Amino acid sequence: MKELNNKLAQVQTKLKAKKSSYNSFGKYYFRKSEDILEAIKPFLLELDVSVVIKEQIIATEPVPMLESSAIFSDGENQITATAVVGVDLTQKGMQTSQQFGAASTYGKKYALGNLLLIDDTEDADASNTHGKAAAVAAKPKPKITVEQFNKAKDYLKNGGKLEAIKSKYALTQTQAATLAAL
């Protein structure tokens, strides 16, 4: 399992997923799940791993809920990250299959983002101002949330590298010391 964690850490620290799509209303670029999948392909053969996405409906009331799981595997062990999204059945101008498709795409993107430590605060879905704020020249690393911190502890306990976490998040001295002690 430690070897798989090391392989995932290599991907997490080296992966660059471009934002290939443009929202002309909000005047921002955004990343799609396809961008992430395209960026990860070079690592698959190099590290002898695979990435699979599985989805399932986990609730139907009060709204349908999809769980998307991104699975990183070496054929023997696997690491999974999930995202849960609701299906907006009231979205006008879309057929039901399109509503499910939109939710599926969104879930895949965030499951992959969780697995690969792609920080969603750098993505338009999280930071969209619809053109009302000036662009920031250099974005600082985001602070780590409690949930991300707990995932980081598990990641380190399974052989992950502290440098991978530090490259993505601004840690306080106490957080860094806590993680370094694992």
C-alpha positions in Angstrom: 0.0 0.0 0.0 2.9 2.3 0.7 4.1 2.0 -2.9 0.7 2.9 -4.2 0.6 5.9 -1.9 4.0 7.0 -3.3 2.7 6.6 -6.9 -0.3 8.7 -6.1 1.8 11.3 -4.4 3.9 11.6 -7.6 0.8 12.2 -9.6 -0.6 14.7 -7.1 2.6 16.7 -7.1 3.2 16.7 -10.9 -0.2 16.7 -12.4 -1.2 19.9 -14.3 -4.8 19.8 -15.5 -5.5 22.8 -17.8 -8.7 24.7 -17.8 -9.8 24.3 -21.4 -13.3 25.6 -21.3 -14.5 29.2 -21.2 -17.6 30.7 -19.7 -18.4 33.8 -21.7 -21.0 35.0 -19.3 -18.7 34.9 -16.2 -15.6 35.5 -18.3 -13.5 32.7 -16.7 -11.9 29.5 -17.7 -12.8 26.3 -16.0 -11.6 22.7 -15.9 -13.7 19.8 -16.9 -13.4 16.1 -15.8 -12.1 15.4 -19.3 -9.2 17.9 -18.7 -8.2 16.0 -15.6 -8.5 12.6 -17.3 -6.3 13.8 -20.2 -3.7 15.1 -17.8 -3.5 11.9 -15.8 -3.0 9.6 -18.9 0.8 10.0 -19.1 1.2 8.8 -15.6 -0.8 5.5 -16.1 1.8 3.6 -18.1 4.7 5.3 -16.4 3.6 4.3 -12.9 1.8 1.1 -13.9 -1.5 2.3 -12.4 -5.1 2.8 -13.5 -7.8 5.3 -12.7 -11.4 4.2 -12.9 -14.6 6.2 -12.1 -17.6 4.4 -10.7 -21.0 6.0 -10.1 -24.1 5.0 -8.3 -27.4 6.5 -7.2 -27.4 6.6 -3.4 -30.7 8.3 -2.8 -33.9 9.3 -4.6 -35.7 11.5 -2.1 -36.0 14.4 -1.7 -33.7 14.6 -4.8 -31.7 12.0 -6.7 -28.2 11.9 -5.3 -25.2 10.4 -7.3 -22.0 9.2 -5.6 -19.0 9.4 -7.9 -15.9 7.5 -6.9 -12.4 8.0 -8.5 -10.3 4.9 -7.9 -6.5 4.9 -8.2 -5.2 1.3 -8.4 -2.1 -0.8 -9.1 -4.1 -3.9 -9.7 -3.7 -5.1 -6.1 -4.5 -2.1 -3.9 -6.6 0.9 -4.5 -7.2 4.4 -3.1 -10.7 5.9 -3.5 -12.0 9.4 -3.3 -15.7 10.2 -3.6 -18.0 13.1 -4.3 -21.8 13.3 -3.8 -23.9 15.5 -6.0 -27.6 16.1 -6.3 -29.5 16.0 -9.6 -31.4 19.2 -10.3 -34.6 17.9 -11.9 -36.1 21.4 -12.0 -33.4 22.7 -14.4 -35.3 24.2 -17.3 -34.3 23.4 -20.9 -32.9 20.0 -20.1 -34.3 16.5 -20.4 -33.9 14.2 -17.4 -31.0 12.3 -19.1 -29.2 15.7 -19.5 -29.8 16.6 -15.9 -28.3 13.3 -14.7 -25.4 13.8 -17.2 -24.6 17.2 -15.8 -24.6 15.9 -12.2 -22.5 13.0 -13.3 -19.9 15.2 -15.0 -19.8 17.5 -11.9 -19.4 14.5 -9.6 -16.6 13.0 -11.6 -14.7 16.3 -11.7 -14.9 16.6 -7.9 -14.1 12.9 -7.2 -11.0 13.2 -9.4 -10.1 16.6 -7.8 -10.4 15.0 -4.3 -8.2 12.0 -5.3 -5.6 14.1 -7.1 -5.5 17.0 -4.6 -6.7 19.4 -7.3 -7.6 22.5 -5.2 -11.1 23.6 -6.1 -10.5 27.1 -4.8 -8.4 27.6 -7.9 -11.3 26.5 -10.1 -14.0 28.8 -11.4 -16.8 26.7 -9.8 -15.4 27.7 -6.4 -14.0 31.2 -7.1 -16.3 32.5 -9.8 -17.1 36.2 -9.5 -18.8 36.4 -12.9 -16.3 39.1 -13.9 -17.1 41.5 -11.0 -13.7 41.4 -9.3 -10.3 42.1 -10.5 -8.1 39.1 -11.3 -5.5 38.2 -8.7 -2.0 38.0 -10.1 -0.6 35.3 -7.9 -3.0 33.1 -5.9 -1.8 32.1 -2.4 -2.1 28.5 -1.3 -5.5 27.9 0.3 -5.8 27.0 4.0 -6.5 23.4 4.7 -10.0 22.5 5.9 -10.7 20.2 8.7 -11.9 17.5 6.3 -8.8 17.9 4.1 -6.5 17.9 7.2 -8.1 14.6 8.3 -7.6 13.1 4.9 -4.0 14.4 4.9 -3.4 12.5 8.2 -4.7 9.3 6.7 -2.6 9.9 3.6 0.5 10.3 5.6 -0.2 7.2 7.8 -0.4 5.2 4.6 3.0 6.3 3.4 2.2 9.6 1.7 4.6 12.6 1.6 4.2 15.7 3.7 5.7 17.7 0.8 2.8 16.8 -1.4 0.4 18.3 1.2 2.6 21.4 1.7 2.7 22.0 -2.1 -1.1 22.3 -2.2 -2.0 23.9 1.1 -0.9 26.7 3.4 -0.4 25.0 6.8 0.0 26.6 10.1 3.0 25.7 12.2 0.9 23.6 14.5 -0.7 21.8 11.5 2.7 21.1 9.9 4.1 19.9 13.2 1.1 17.6 13.8 1.4 16.1 10.3 5.2 15.8 10.5 4.8 13.8 13.7 2.8 11.0 12.0 
